[in-house]
């Protein structure tokens, strides 16, 4: 009982956070008079066409008016159904996200993923910089006094290959940072326009005789974007949390060694300190690979899967919203 009460209070708080963007919010209700006027105008035009058909003995006009009146009635029925459906969808999405605003959850998830990916890229570039500085070190062989008029060896010259690899990986990962940022901006836009603009326009077009297909499509897009799209990231966050508990990875664990500063500089200068034996130790490389393996699927696979699920949902919902109940009523 206590758990049920907690979930109910959490859902109520979530709907308060979504106020103004979801379901029966004031901005959404402000479109209802326009929808009602559209219905009245449509019915009036259909009535005029029917009367003209009766006056001029045009049976085809009468049949057209009856057909359009039937479809207009179905569209009005869909307005009522969708209004209730949207309300319960918002409640369901809040319940699935444990009483949190799903769009806020999705935005927070993408923001955290972007921060981890940015940290990973910065760490890789810092490692590449340290290794390149180390690879530029030249050791003077006595009795030479300089590399210009004597003999020098570069013991870490081959380390440039490792630096090249780190820089290449960072270049591959960098575009995904922009992709995650674009998805966060898209979520912000969706929260504003999906149920406050796309859905009312879809309802109006669904009522008009020449815009029913476009109206059903906009209605489906609005529901898929506002309900389905954020929930995919909610599920992704839950799946990621389970994985992270089993295989914890933190970008801050990748420490960039001071190969060319402090003790490292003393070693390279030959001041009695032991020389570094590796450009990048295996443990450090292993941490980098684990971090990339953890972040990259989230930055590529989950967003792609979210878009596929959202588009598939929109396509299915569009067909549903075009249903005319003819099989049921006849």
ROZA-908626 format. One record per residue: residue number from 1; x, y, z of N, C-alpha, C, CB in turn. Coordinates in pm, whole numbers, plus 50000, padded with zeros to 5 digits. Atoms other than C-alpha are relative to their C-alpha. Glycine has a CB too. Layout:
<atoms>
seq	neast	nnorth	nup	caeast	canorth	caup	ceast	cnorth	cup	cbeast	cbnorth	cbup
NUM	X	Y	Z	X	Y	Z	X	Y	Z	X	Y	Z
...
</atoms>
This chain:
<atoms>
seq	neast	nnorth	nup	caeast	canorth	caup	ceast	cnorth	cup	cbeast	cbnorth	cbup
1	50083	49879	50000	50000	50000	50000	50086	50125	50000	49906	50001	50121
2	49909	49884	49994	50284	50236	50085	50068	50022	49867	50104	49981	50110
3	49935	49990	50131	50455	50157	49753	49905	50062	49900	50046	49863	49952
4	50100	49946	50092	50131	50230	49564	49979	50149	50023	49868	49926	50014
5	50017	49858	49968	50089	50561	49747	50118	50081	49951	49982	50019	50151
6	49880	49930	50045	50449	50657	49668	50000	50019	49849	50125	49924	50043
7	50005	49990	50145	50406	50578	49299	49896	50100	49954	49971	49865	49939
8	50105	49905	50038	50080	50775	49284	50044	50143	50023	49872	49973	50080
9	49951	49865	49972	50235	51080	49450	50111	50040	49905	50049	50011	50145
10	49893	49972	50096	50539	51049	49222	49945	50034	49864	50093	49882	49990
11	50062	49972	50130	50317	51038	48913	49936	50138	50000	49895	49894	49966
12	50063	49867	49990	50123	51344	49033	50105	50110	49991	49921	50013	50131
13	49893	49900	50007	50447	51536	49089	50058	50009	49860	50111	49965	50100
14	49948	50002	50137	50569	51428	48745	49909	50078	49907	50016	49857	49950
15	50093	49927	50085	50253	51560	48580	50006	50149	50027	49857	49949	50021
16	49982	49858	49971	50305	51889	48760	50121	50056	49927	50014	50023	50151
17	49880	49956	50073	50653	51908	48606	49972	50012	49851	50115	49902	50024
18	50032	49999	50143	50501	51837	48263	49887	50097	49968	49962	49862	49955
19	50111	49906	50021	50229	52100	48311	50038	50103	49895	49962	50069	50131
20	49973	49904	50108	50201	52323	48007	50049	49933	49874	50100	50102	50045
21	49951	50067	50121	50334	52061	47766	49931	49868	49975	50149	49977	50011
22	50054	50134	50018	50148	51735	47825	49850	49997	50025	50070	49902	50092
23	50138	50034	49976	49790	51623	47792	49908	50120	50007	49989	49924	50125
24	50104	49898	49986	49514	51850	47920	50054	50127	50063	49886	49946	50083
25	49943	49877	49948	49742	52142	47994	49928	50121	49940	50151	50007	49970
26	50073	49881	50044	49617	52499	47950	50034	50037	49856	50032	50117	50092
27	49963	49968	50137	49815	52556	47631	49933	49905	49901	50151	49994	49983
28	50065	50098	50088	49666	52238	47488	49851	50032	49987	50021	49857	50054
29	50143	49970	50001	49309	52332	47587	49967	50126	49922	49949	50013	50140
30	50026	49876	50072	49347	52672	47422	49968	49975	49853	50120	50093	50011
31	50032	50034	50138	49321	52494	47086	49860	49944	49984	50100	49900	49948
32	50131	50062	50009	48985	52336	47170	49895	50088	49932	49953	49962	50136
33	50097	49917	50073	48776	52638	47059	50024	50003	49850	50003	50142	50053
34	49970	50000	50143	48959	52640	46725	49954	49868	49938	50153	50021	49975
35	50045	50130	50050	48891	52268	46686	49848	49997	49989	50049	49886	50093
36	50147	49997	50004	48524	52325	46772	49949	50084	49882	49943	50057	50132
37	50039	49915	50114	48498	52608	46516	50024	49926	49869	50079	50133	50001
38	49972	50078	50121	48662	52383	46255	49893	49895	49976	50137	49933	50010
39	50106	50100	50013	48404	52113	46326	49872	50064	49948	49974	49930	50134
40	50124	49932	50041	48115	52360	46291	50007	50044	49854	49974	50123	50090
41	49986	49955	50140	48250	52504	45965	49993	49881	49905	50133	50075	49981
42	50003	50119	50086	48307	52157	45822	49858	49946	49986	50092	49891	50057
43	50139	50049	50004	47955	52044	45916	49912	50094	49918	49943	49984	50143
44	50079	49903	50076	47811	52367	45770	50023	49984	49850	50034	50143	50044
45	49970	50018	50142	47989	52315	45437	49937	49872	49948	50153	49996	49976
46	50061	50127	50041	47873	51952	45425	49849	50016	49986	50033	49888	50102
47	50145	49977	50008	47515	52066	45497	49962	50079	49875	49951	50074	50126
48	50027	49922	50122	47532	52322	45216	50009	49912	49876	50099	50118	49989
49	49986	50091	50115	47661	52059	44972	49880	49906	49991	50132	49917	50012
50	50115	50091	50000	47378	51826	45078	49875	50072	49951	49976	49942	50141
51	50118	49925	50044	47113	52096	45032	50005	50033	49852	49987	50129	50081
52	49985	49975	50143	47251	52187	44690	49971	49874	49919	50141	50052	49969
53	50028	50127	50068	47240	51821	44596	49851	49971	49995	50072	49886	50070
54	50144	50019	49999	46875	51803	44701	49931	50097	49906	49945	50015	50140
55	50065	49898	50083	46794	52127	44521	50019	49971	49852	50055	50137	50033
56	49971	50024	50142	46959	52030	44193	49988	49852	49961	50140	50051	49967
57	50021	50141	50029	46871	51661	44219	50131	49929	49964	49899	49985	49886
58	49869	50063	50024	47239	51561	44230	50024	49895	50109	50115	50106	49999
59	49984	50107	49904	47251	51224	44399	50145	49980	50042	49946	49872	49943
60	49859	50017	49966	47629	51216	44382	50044	50101	50105	50088	50014	49875
61	49968	49900	49897	47647	51539	44584	49945	49956	50135	49943	50138	49961
62	50059	50047	49876	47412	51394	44842	50083	49886	50061	49855	49955	49976
63	49919	50112	49950	47617	51075	44866	50134	50049	50054	50024	49899	49888
64	49873	49944	49952	47938	51279	44898	49982	50068	50135	50055	50100	49898
65	50024	49930	49873	47786	51491	45175	49979	49900	50113	49877	50092	49988
66	50022	50101	49896	47670	51183	45366	50131	49932	50039	49898	49895	49951
67	49871	50065	49971	48011	51020	45331	50091	50091	50082	50070	49962	49869
68	49914	49906	49928	48194	51333	45446	49948	50025	50141	50009	50132	49924
69	50055	49982	49866	47955	51377	45738	50037	49882	50089	49847	50015	49993
70	49961	50120	49924	48029	51019	45845	50146	50011	50043	49979	49872	49917
71	49858	49990	49967	48405	51075	45827	50027	50115	50097	50081	50019	49873
72	49984	49890	49904	48371	51408	46011	49960	49955	50140	49916	50121	49958
73	50041	50054	49870	48184	51230	46288	50107	49909	50059	49869	49925	49988
74	49890	50086	49954	48463	50971	46306	50118	50085	50049	50045	49905	49888
75	49890	49912	49960	48719	51253	46323	49972	50063	50136	50023	50110	49894
76	50037	49943	49870	48529	51415	46611	50016	49894	50109	49854	50053	49998
77	49982	50109	49904	48523	51077	46784	50148	49980	50032	49940	49869	49946
78	49856	50014	49977	48902	51055	46738	50054	50114	50086	50075	49994	49867
79	49958	49887	49914	48941	51401	46896	49974	49965	50146	49924	50131	49961
80	50032	50037	49862	48765	51274	47208	50088	49886	50048	49851	49960	50011
81	49918	50116	49961	48953	50943	47209	50144	50043	50026	49996	49892	49891
82	49860	49961	49987	49291	51108	47159	50022	50089	50121	50048	50072	49874
83	49987	49915	49881	49227	51364	47432	50016	49915	50125	49879	50094	50014
84	49991	50091	49885	49170	51084	47683	50129	49918	49991	49877	49906	50005
85	49881	50081	50020	49452	50875	47532	50127	50075	50040	50010	49956	49854
86	49882	49918	49967	49704	51159	47567	50013	50015	50151	49990	50139	49934
87	49995	49984	49854	49610	51211	47932	50057	49875	50067	49859	50031	50055
88	49953	50125	49939	49659	50846	48022	50142	49965	49955	49905	49885	49966
89	49862	50023	50047	49976	50829	47809	50099	50077	50085	50015	50039	49852
90	49911	49921	49914	50129	51108	48016	50014	49935	50138	49947	50144	50015
91	49993	50071	49872	50037	50922	48336	50087	49875	49989	49859	49963	50048
92	49922	50123	50017	50185	50600	48197	50149	50030	49986	49951	49924	49877
93	49858	49966	50018	50509	50769	48089	50062	50044	50132	50016	50110	49895
94	49949	49962	49868	50545	50922	48436	50021	49877	50087	49904	50097	50069
95	49987	50123	49922	50487	50582	48593	50123	49920	49956	49874	49915	49987
96	49886	50077	50051	50746	50416	48366	50133	50064	50036	49989	49986	49850
97	49876	49929	49965	51003	50683	48457	50012	50025	50150	50009	50132	49926
98	49993	49993	49852	50946	50636	48835	49966	50139	50053	50139	49961	50047
99	50047	49872	49949	50762	50964	48882	50082	50120	49955	49998	49996	50146
100	49921	49889	50052	51012	51176	48690	49949	50038	49861	50150	49964	49995
101	50037	49957	50134	50948	51381	48380	50086	49924	49899	50018	50156	49983
102	49919	50081	50093	51054	51144	48097	50095	50082	49914	49911	49920	49911
103	49913	49916	50084	51192	51429	47887	50120	50048	50081	49922	50121	49943
104	49887	49960	49913	51402	51550	48182	50096	49882	50020	49948	50051	50137
105	49915	50120	49985	51526	51192	48233	50084	49979	49876	49913	49875	50028
106	49927	50020	50126	51618	51161	47866	50107	50107	49981	49902	50001	49881
107	49903	49892	50014	51789	51501	47865	50118	49981	50093	49933	50136	50027
108	49893	50024	49903	51985	51419	48180	50088	49883	49957	49941	49973	50139
109	49924	50117	50047	52089	51081	48036	50094	50039	49886	49905	49888	49955
110	49917	49958	50113	52213	51239	47712	50109	50097	50045	49914	50065	49892
111	49901	49905	49949	52389	51518	47904	50115	49928	50071	49933	50100	50096
112	49896	50077	49931	52573	51270	48127	50086	49922	49901	49936	49904	50101
113	49926	50074	50102	52668	51063	47824	50092	50093	49920	49904	49928	49906
114	49917	49902	50072	52794	51374	47644	50121	50041	50083	49917	50124	49964
115	49889	49963	49913	53006	51472	47945	50106	49888	50004	49950	50030	50142
116	49905	50111	49996	53161	51124	47963	50078	49990	49868	49927	49867	50028
117	49934	50010	50130	53234	51122	47591	50098	50115	49981	49896	50000	49887
118	49909	49885	50010	53385	51472	47606	50124	49978	50085	49928	50129	50043
119	49886	50028	49912	53605	51370	47900	50092	49896	49937	49952	49951	50137
120	49920	50104	50065	53717	51061	47710	50084	50058	49887	49909	49888	49946
121	49927	49938	50111	53813	51266	47403	50113	50088	50052	49904	50084	49913
122	49896	49912	49943	54003	51520	47616	50115	49917	50057	49940	50090	50110
123	49896	50086	49945	54189	51242	47798	50086	49940	49889	49938	49888	50084
124	49925	50058	50112	54289	51081	47468	50093	50103	49938	49904	49945	49894
125	49916	49895	50058	54418	51411	47330	50114	50038	50093	49917	50124	49967
126	49892	49971	49903	54612	51480	47651	50105	49890	49997	49942	50015	50142
127	49905	50111	50009	54767	51134	47631	50085	50011	49874	49927	49866	50003
128	49927	49987	50126	54859	51190	47267	50103	50112	50008	49902	50026	49884
129	49907	49888	49987	55018	51524	47355	50122	49961	50083	49930	50121	50063
130	49889	50041	49915	55228	51375	47636	50093	49903	49926	49947	49934	50128
131	49919	50099	50071	55341	51087	47417	50079	50066	49887	49911	49888	49943
132	49927	49929	50107	55433	51321	47129	50118	50078	50057	49906	50095	49924
133	49889	49928	49937	55643	51535	47364	50111	49902	50040	49951	50078	50123
134	49902	50101	49961	55810	51222	47492	50076	49946	49879	49931	49886	50075
135	49935	50055	50120	55879	51098	47139	50098	50098	49938	49895	49961	49898
136	49908	49901	50056	56057	51424	47055	50132	50009	50078	49933	50137	49998
137	49878	49995	49918	56321	51363	47325	50117	49934	49926	49977	49930	50137
138	49876	50052	50061	56674	51313	47190	50108	49985	50109	50050	50094	49885
139	49894	50026	49903	56955	51160	47396	50136	50022	49931	49988	49855	50059
140	49867	49969	50056	57303	51302	47328	50100	49892	50044	50048	50142	50045
141	49899	50103	49972	57575	51037	47305	50136	50069	50016	50005	49892	49885
142	49866	49939	49981	57907	51157	47464	50101	49941	49904	50049	49981	50146
143	49963	49865	49953	58145	51305	47373	49928	50111	49926	50149	50021	49986
144	50074	49896	50072	57889	51488	47155	49943	50099	50100	49887	49939	49913
145	50054	49894	49915	57774	51820	47299	49863	50046	49954	50094	50118	50003
146	50131	49963	50052	57470	51870	47078	49965	49905	49886	49997	50148	49952
147	50044	50086	50109	57265	51687	46820	50039	50057	49864	49849	49979	50006
148	49965	49938	50127	57368	51937	46555	50138	49958	49951	49994	50150	50013
149	49864	50035	50042	57739	51844	46555	50048	49871	50066	50096	50113	50034
150	49962	50125	49935	57730	51508	46730	49902	49890	49967	50011	50019	50150
151	50087	50116	50020	57537	51187	46769	49892	50000	50107	50082	49867	50004
152	50113	50008	49908	57192	51161	46924	49913	49881	49960	49917	50133	49998
153	50099	50104	50028	56939	50885	46954	49866	50044	50059	50043	49861	50059
154	50136	49968	49954	56561	50917	46995	49936	49871	50048	49914	50067	49886
155	50047	50131	49951	56464	50624	47222	49850	49981	49992	50044	49982	50143
156	50145	50012	50000	56093	50703	47206	49937	50045	49868	49943	50082	50114
157	50048	49953	50130	56062	50792	46837	49878	49920	49953	50112	49990	49896
158	50111	50085	50045	55827	50498	46772	49871	50024	50074	50037	49858	50013
159	50121	49974	49922	55583	50626	47031	49900	50088	49924	50035	50066	50133
160	50092	49915	50078	55437	50862	46770	49884	49919	49943	50076	50069	49887
161	50107	50085	50053	55237	50568	46634	49887	49988	50102	50054	49859	49964
162	50102	50008	49896	55058	50535	46968	49924	50131	50010	50063	49964	50136
163	50066	49869	49997	54989	50908	46972	49906	50015	49881	50105	50114	50000
164	50087	49994	50118	54850	50882	46618	49872	49921	50023	50074	49945	49876
165	50120	50082	49974	54615	50604	46730	49904	50069	50096	50041	49864	50057
166	50085	49928	49905	54488	50804	47027	49929	50117	49932	50083	50050	50119
167	50061	49887	50069	54428	51109	46808	49895	49955	49899	50107	50082	49930
168	50098	50051	50095	54249	50900	46545	49871	49959	50071	50058	49881	49924
169	50118	50042	49925	54016	50749	46804	49923	50121	50051	50041	49910	50118
170	50068	49880	49952	53943	51092	46951	49927	50071	49886	50101	50096	50066
171	50066	49939	50116	53861	51222	46601	49873	49923	49962	50096	50005	49881
172	50118	50081	50029	53619	50933	46552	49889	50027	50102	50035	49851	50000
173	50099	49981	49894	53447	50996	46886	49942	50141	50001	50062	49969	50134
174	50042	49861	49988	53423	51376	46856	49865	50030	49933	50105	50089	49941
175	50131	49968	50062	53129	51389	46605	49881	49952	50081	49993	49940	49862
176	50112	50049	49921	52914	51185	46844	49963	50097	50111	50033	49863	50058
177	50031	49897	49901	52941	51468	47096	49898	50097	49942	50128	50075	50045
178	50096	49912	50066	52765	51695	46847	49865	49933	49980	50055	50045	49866
179	50125	50074	50016	52507	51422	46782	49920	49997	50129	50028	49859	49952
180	50070	50002	49871	52424	51393	47151	49946	50137	50035	50095	49951	50111
181	50047	49864	49974	52398	51771	47180	49876	50031	49916	50112	50103	49969
182	50116	49978	50088	52159	51778	46882	49877	49927	50052	50032	49953	49857
183	50113	50075	49944	51943	51512	47046	49943	50069	50123	50042	49858	50035
184	50049	49924	49884	51923	51717	47366	49918	50120	49955	50117	50046	50088
185	50076	49887	50052	51812	52021	47167	49868	49954	49939	50082	50078	49895
186	50124	50054	50059	51560	51804	46981	49898	49967	50108	50031	49874	49917
187	50091	50029	49890	51412	51687	47311	49938	50127	50057	50073	49925	50111
188	50054	49872	49952	51376	52049	47425	49893	50053	49904	50113	50104	50016
189	50098	49956	50099	51196	52133	47100	49875	49914	50004	50060	49998	49859
190	50114	50090	49994	50975	51825	47126	49910	50033	50118	50046	49855	50009
191	50080	49969	49882	50865	51918	47477	49914	50124	49981	50090	50018	50121
192	50072	49874	50021	50747	52255	47346	49895	49987	49890	50098	50112	49966
193	50088	49996	50117	50587	52178	47009	49915	49876	49979	50082	50023	49879
194	50069	50125	50034	50470	51815	47014	49851	50006	50032	50064	49883	50074
195	50140	50000	49960	50147	51849	47213	49938	50139	49998	49987	49941	50138
196	50054	49863	50004	50112	52227	47191	49981	50052	49859	50091	50093	50076
197	50010	49952	50137	50147	52263	46815	49963	49888	49902	50131	50065	49958
198	50022	50107	50098	50170	51938	46616	49866	49929	50023	50113	49900	50005
199	50122	50075	49971	49884	51759	46793	49874	50081	49968	49999	49958	50145
200	50120	49924	50037	49625	52042	46769	49985	50018	49849	50003	50136	50066
201	50008	49987	50146	49713	52102	46403	49955	49869	49938	50136	50043	49942
202	50042	50131	50050	49679	51728	46343	49852	49974	50022	50081	49891	50067
203	50143	50018	49973	49337	51724	46509	49914	50083	49904	49968	50039	50146
204	50075	49913	50092	49219	52016	46295	50001	49942	49859	50060	50143	49999
205	49992	50057	50134	49346	51856	45974	49922	49869	49991	50146	49977	49961
206	50074	50127	50001	49191	51522	46075	49851	50023	49980	50024	49923	50131
207	50142	49968	50014	48851	51692	46081	49966	50044	49858	49960	50109	50099
208	50027	49947	50133	48880	51866	45745	50003	49889	49896	50101	50110	49963
209	50008	50109	50098	48787	51653	45440	50128	49977	49921	49888	50027	49904
210	49884	50014	50087	49108	51722	45247	50132	49984	50077	50010	50120	49910
211	49876	50009	49922	49357	51690	45533	50003	49886	50098	50022	50126	50073
212	50011	50109	49900	49264	51366	45708	50127	49916	50007	49882	49910	49967
213	49876	50079	49999	49574	51173	45603	50112	50076	50070	50042	49963	49856
214	49896	49918	49937	49807	51458	45699	49971	50019	50148	50010	50136	49931
215	50035	49984	49859	49615	51509	46024	50033	49878	50082	49853	50031	50014
216	49967	50124	49928	49647	51143	46126	50151	49984	50015	49942	49879	49926
217	49855	50011	49994	50018	51157	46044	50057	50094	50107	50062	50032	49863
218	49951	49905	49900	50077	51471	46256	49963	49955	50141	49945	50140	49974
219	50040	50051	49869	49879	51322	46544	50093	49886	50043	49854	49951	49996
220	49911	50113	49968	50091	51006	46527	50141	50048	50032	50004	49901	49883
221	49865	49946	49975	50417	51204	46506	50006	50066	50138	50039	50102	49890
222	50001	49930	49871	50318	51416	46809	50004	49900	50115	49875	50088	50012
223	50003	50099	49892	50236	51113	47026	50131	49922	50006	49881	49903	49980
224	49875	50077	50003	50544	50919	46912	50117	50082	50054	50031	49952	49857
225	49888	49917	49955	50779	51212	46974	49992	50030	50148	50003	50130	49922
226	50011	49957	49861	50640	51315	47312	49997	49883	50098	49877	50085	50019
227	50017	50113	49908	50560	50974	47462	50106	49892	49976	49861	49939	49985
228	49914	50116	50029	50762	50704	47284	50148	50037	50003	49964	49940	49863
229	49858	49964	50013	51089	50885	47207	50069	50019	50136	50013	50127	49919
230	49932	49987	49869	51171	50997	47566	50004	49869	50079	49931	50107	50084
231	50002	50125	49923	51067	50659	47709	50109	49904	49955	49864	49933	49986
232	49890	50087	50045	51325	50482	47492	50129	50033	50074	50020	50014	49848
233	49881	49960	49925	51596	50683	47670	49986	49965	50148	50026	50150	49983
234	50021	50044	49862	51436	50605	48008	50040	49854	50015	49852	50021	50041
235	49961	50141	49997	51472	50234	47930	50150	49984	49978	49922	49920	49894
236	49855	50006	50023	51824	50294	47799	50076	50035	50127	50041	50095	49885
237	49935	49963	49875	51916	50466	48126	49996	49885	50100	49934	50124	50061
238	50011	50113	49907	51785	50172	48328	50093	49886	49960	49855	49950	50007
239	49911	50107	50047	51972	49922	48111	50146	50036	50025	49977	49974	49850
240	49862	49956	49979	52290	50130	48135	50038	49992	50147	50019	50143	49948
241	49970	50006	49856	52265	50152	48515	50031	49857	50044	49882	50056	50081
242	49975	50141	49965	52248	49772	48537	50140	49959	49951	49892	49908	49938
243	49869	50035	50055	52553	49737	48311	50112	50067	50079	50008	50041	49852
244	49897	49926	49928	52747	50006	48497	50025	49944	50139	49962	50147	50011
245	49979	50062	49869	52688	49832	48830	50087	49876	49988	49865	49965	50063
246	49919	50121	50018	52841	49514	48690	50140	50032	49949	49931	49905	49903
247	49871	49963	50059	53118	49686	48491	50019	50151	50014	50009	49955	49849
248	49986	49855	49980	53185	50029	48645	50118	50057	49924	50014	50031	50148
249	49895	49930	50074	53383	50266	48422	49981	50148	50022	49996	49964	49847
250	50006	49855	49975	53465	50628	48501	50110	50068	49920	50014	50032	50152
251	49896	49930	50077	53644	50869	48265	50109	50060	50086	49937	50109	49917
252	49900	49941	49911	53820	51024	48565	50106	49900	50043	49933	50059	50122
253	49900	50102	49965	53998	50692	48622	50119	50002	49904	49937	49861	49999
254	49890	49992	50098	54208	50765	48312	50088	50120	50038	49945	50015	49852
255	49909	49895	49957	54495	50962	48460	50111	50018	49897	50060	49968	50139
256	49896	49971	50098	54729	51133	48216	50134	50010	50073	49969	50132	49922
257	49871	49995	49930	55087	51061	48331	50082	50122	49958	50081	49872	49974
258	49913	49886	50029	55327	51353	48356	50134	49950	49946	50021	50088	50127
259	49878	50056	50058	55582	51200	48121	50104	50107	49972	49968	49926	49872
260	49907	49895	50040	55735	51536	48031	50003	50115	50098	49964	50053	49863
261	49998	49894	49898	55689	51733	48353	50043	49939	50132	49861	50069	50014
262	49962	50047	49868	55830	51706	48706	50101	49887	49995	49877	49955	50076
263	49911	50117	49998	55985	51364	48769	50022	49946	49861	49942	49890	50089
264	49982	50046	50138	55922	51271	48409	50101	50083	49925	49868	50002	49927
265	49903	49912	50065	56118	51573	48289	50140	49970	50051	49965	50148	50024
266	49870	50035	49946	56403	51483	48526	50052	49871	49937	49992	49986	50152
267	49958	50127	50059	56409	51133	48384	50047	50020	49858	49886	49898	50002
268	49960	49977	50138	56421	51256	48027	50128	50083	49991	49888	50069	49925
269	49879	49919	50001	56693	51503	48115	50122	49921	50050	49980	50124	50086
270	49888	50084	49956	56904	51219	48258	50058	50045	50131	50106	49998	49897
271	49949	49950	49872	56930	51363	48608	49994	49892	50108	49921	50123	50043
272	49994	50106	49901	56970	51031	48780	49870	49927	50023	50046	50055	50127
273	50127	50067	49982	56603	50932	48751	49986	49887	49898	49883	50101	49985
274	50017	50109	50098	56499	50606	48584	49916	50046	49881	49933	49877	50068
275	50073	49963	50121	56382	50645	48228	49867	49924	49994	50085	49971	49874
276	50125	50073	50023	56017	50561	48145	50025	49889	49898	49887	50096	49951
277	49980	50114	50090	56003	50222	47978	49889	49988	49896	50008	49871	50080
278	50111	50010	50092	55663	50257	47807	49941	50138	49974	49892	49904	50055
279	50069	49876	50032	55491	50539	47625	49861	50003	50064	49988	50019	49848
280	50132	50013	49938	55154	50416	47749	49989	49861	50059	49885	50028	49898
281	50005	50129	49935	55121	50139	48002	49873	49925	49959	50007	50016	50152
282	50112	50083	50042	54887	49851	47927	49876	50029	50084	50038	49852	50011
283	50115	49974	49914	54666	49929	48228	49926	50125	49954	50043	50015	50146
284	50063	49876	50046	54605	50280	48095	49925	49978	49869	50106	50110	49983
285	50066	50030	50128	54527	50156	47744	49875	49916	50022	50097	49928	49906
286	50116	50084	49971	54292	49896	47889	49884	50084	50053	50038	49892	50102
287	50105	49913	49949	54100	50165	48079	49936	50081	49887	50057	50095	50107
288	50052	49924	50113	54066	50370	47761	49907	49914	49915	50115	50055	49914
289	50081	50090	50083	53935	50071	47565	49869	49964	50071	50079	49873	49967
290	50122	50030	49925	53686	49982	47842	49903	50118	49998	50035	49962	50144
291	50085	49881	50001	53559	50339	47853	49934	50019	49864	50082	50124	50036
292	50056	49987	50134	53514	50355	47476	49895	49891	49976	50112	49992	49893
293	50095	50108	50016	53343	50016	47480	49872	50021	50077	50061	49871	50042
294	50119	49970	49921	53104	50142	47746	49920	50115	49941	50040	50033	50142
295	50069	49879	50045	53022	50482	47594	49951	49990	49856	50092	50120	50015
296	50032	49997	50143	53023	50419	47220	49867	49933	49967	50110	49933	49921
297	50133	50057	50030	52726	50177	47211	49886	50090	50045	49986	49863	50067
298	50105	49909	49953	52524	50427	47417	49985	50121	49908	50031	50046	50142
299	50004	49882	50086	52617	50711	47184	49955	49968	49859	50136	50065	49996
300	50034	50038	50138	52546	50514	46864	49877	49910	49997	50119	49929	49932
301	50105	50102	50010	52323	50213	46927	49867	50049	50058	50044	49873	50072
302	50124	49959	49936	52067	50355	47172	49928	50113	49924	50027	50044	50142
303	50070	49897	50079	51995	50678	46974	49942	49946	49870	50094	50114	49969
304	50053	50057	50125	51961	50481	46650	49878	49913	50028	50108	49916	49929
305	50114	50084	49964	51731	50230	46820	49880	50086	50040	50037	49905	50115
306	50109	49910	49961	51527	50516	46969	49929	50057	49878	50054	50114	50087
307	50060	49944	50122	51474	50671	46625	49920	49893	49926	50108	50059	49909
308	50072	50108	50069	51375	50334	46475	49867	49970	50069	50086	49872	49994
309	50123	50027	49925	51123	50266	46752	49900	50114	49986	50032	49976	50149
310	50088	49883	50012	50984	50621	46732	49933	50006	49863	50078	50129	50025
311	50057	49996	50135	50938	50611	46354	49903	49884	49977	50112	49995	49895
312	50092	50114	50012	50783	50263	46370	49870	50026	50075	50067	49872	50052
313	50120	49967	49923	50544	50384	46641	49915	50102	49927	50038	50053	50140
314	50074	49899	50074	50450	50688	46436	49927	49938	49881	50094	50111	49953
315	50063	50064	50117	50379	50470	46133	49879	49918	50042	50101	49910	49927
316	50112	50082	49952	50158	50230	46331	49886	50088	50050	50046	49905	50112
317	50103	49911	49947	49976	50511	46512	49928	50075	49889	50062	50099	50098
318	50064	49931	50112	49912	50690	46183	49892	49914	49938	50105	50038	49894
319	50103	50090	50054	49727	50386	46053	49883	49986	50095	50060	49862	49971
320	50108	50012	49900	49533	50356	46377	49911	50124	49997	50059	49980	50141
321	50078	49875	49999	49427	50723	46370	49921	50021	49871	50093	50118	50023
322	50078	49994	50124	49303	50676	46012	49885	49900	49999	50091	49974	49881
323	50105	50101	49995	49073	50393	46119	49864	50068	50008	50020	49904	50120
324	50131	49935	50007	48710	50482	46036	49888	49922	50067	49964	50023	49858
325	50098	50080	49926	48532	50215	46248	49890	49942	49911	49937	50085	50109
326	50103	50049	50093	48347	50100	45937	49965	49855	50030	50047	50014	49855
327	50026	50141	49969	48386	49733	46035	49914	49985	50124	50132	49924	50018
328	50075	50008	49874	48240	49806	46377	49858	50049	49983	50071	50080	50108
329	50130	49935	50012	47951	50030	46273	49910	49936	49895	50019	50145	49967
330	50081	50063	50104	47838	49824	45976	50004	49849	50022	50051	50037	49855
</atoms>
